[in-house]
Amino acid sequence: MSESRELSALAEQIIQYQKRHDQTDNELAFSSHVSVEHIHAIKAMEMTPPEDDVKRIQDYIKGK
């Protein structure tokens, strides 16, 4: 039985940003100073990211 889940807002932001900028998880992790393991877990919705990860990712995506 397949379980359908909606992506979290942050996971969706990450995926859309990566599509627009042709960027891998490793590139995003390096540039945003968030571990690649956390990027994977956020996108897979396997963890609730710490606030500092959320801030770093969103700041990077917004170009700050």
N, C-alpha and C positions, 0 to 999 in steps of 0.2 A: 504494500500500500504506500503510495507516494504522498508525502506531506507537503502541502503548499504553504510557503511563508513569504510574506512581503519583506523586502529588504529594509533595514533601518535607514533612517535619513542619512546618516553618516556614510554607511556602506554605499548607498546610491550616489552620494556626492563624490566619493572616491572613484567609483566605477565610471561615472560620467566624465570626471576630470581626466582619468586615464585614457578613456576613449578619445576625447578631444585632443589630447596632447601626445597620444601614442606612447604612453609611459608604462613601464612595468612596475610591479610591486616593489622590486628592489630599488628602482630609481626613485620612486615615491618615498620609500622608507629612508633612503640616504638623504634626500633633499629636505624632508620634513623632520628628520631626526627622531623618527619613531621606528621601532624595530620592525623588520619585515615579518616576524612572527605575529606581531600585533596587527599589522596591516592585513595579513591573511585571516586572522581570527575575527577581525572586525567585519571583513567582507563575507566571511562564512557565518557570521552571527553566532560565533562560538563563545564570545566574551562581551561583557559590557566594558568598553574602553575607559581607562582612567581619564579624568578631566584634562590632565596635562596633555595626553595623547590627542584628545579631541581638539584642544586649542591649537596644538602644533599643526595638525592636519588641516584644520580650517584656515588658520593663518597662511599656511603654504598655498592652499587652493585659492585663497583670496589675493595672493601676491604680496603679503606683508613681509 
